[in-house]
Amino acid sequence: MEKKPDFKAMSARAKVEYVWDYYKWHIIGAATAAAALFSTVRHFVTYQEPALSVIMINSSSMDTDGDGFDEFLEAYGHNPEEEWIALSTNIFFSEDSATESVTSMQLLAAMVAAGDQDLFFGAGDIYLDYADQGALTDLSEALPSDILEQYKSSLIYTTEDGSTEAYPCAIELTQNAWLSENHYYDTCYFGIFYNAPHMETAREFAEFLLTSRS
């Protein structure tokens, strides 16, 4: 039987080397677990809920910080220093790359299915497909009637594949001042997700978007 060394008689350096040689995988495992726990705790302690979560598909901008929304936040009494916008502008549907479009489709589907998105901007058939599937809220219930009247010729209607009466679910915007100034779009559709977690703020933004400098 191998004789165990006299741990008490070892030098400090020898003790460290002995412990490392015999218990290094235990130490590494414990350190990894501790680091993961610390990272998880820090995430939940420091995480701040966004004021709005916004998806922009096929946008002209690569803005991911949401700085363009500061004007809205200030106008409606929100503090841009304390509140932030979760903005996704990295979803594109290319006519040239089927692979790129499939990847974007998967990403968009996952984000919409998660149910934590508020606003939906975009162009093309993919946007209208989501509108037809009932992904967007009834704007006649979300917006004042005078705003809807102003945009009545630009409203997009859906019947959710014939299961409901037609209702306005999106607005086609052309040369909107805010969108143009921030280089997001020249022309696009705009709507609010029916299950938007920040519905009141989403309504405020819709009012801002559709009435500011118009």
C-alpha positions, 0 to 999 in steps of 0.5 A: 500500500502506498504510504501517504505523505505527511501533509503537516510536515510539507512546506507551503509550496509542497502542500499547494502542489499536492492539493493541485495534483490530487484535486485539480479536477474537483477544483476546476469543476467547483470554480466553473460552477461558481463562475456560472452561478455568479454570472447567472446571479449578476444577470438577474440582479443587473438586468433591466426590462426594456421600455420597448422591444422592437423588430425591424426586418429589412431595415436600412439601418444597422442601429442596435442601440436604439438611439433613434428612440431617445426623442420618443422617450424624452417626449413621453416622459421617459428617461433615456439614461434610465430606460432603453429600447431592445432593437433588432435590425439584423433580420433580412430576407434576401432574394439572392440567398435562400440560406440567408432567408431561412436563417432569418425566418428561423430567427424571426419565428423564434423571437415572435414565438417568445412573446416579448416583442412590442413593435413590428416594422418591415416590408415585403410578403413575410410581414404581410404573412405575419399580419394575416396570421393574427400576429398584430393587434387591432389598431382600432382598439390601440389608437385614437380614431382621429389618427386612424382617420388620418391614415385610413388610405394606408391601413392594412387589414386582416381577417386572420384567414377568414376567422374574424371580421376584417380589422386594421392591423398595420399601417404602410408608412412612406417618407415618415419623418422619424423613420427617414431621419433615423435612416430606418426606412423609406417605406415600410409597414408598422404594427403592434404585436397583439401580445405586446408586454409593454402595450401602453408604451407601444401605444405611446410610441405609435402616437409619436410615430404617426403624429410627430412633425406630420 
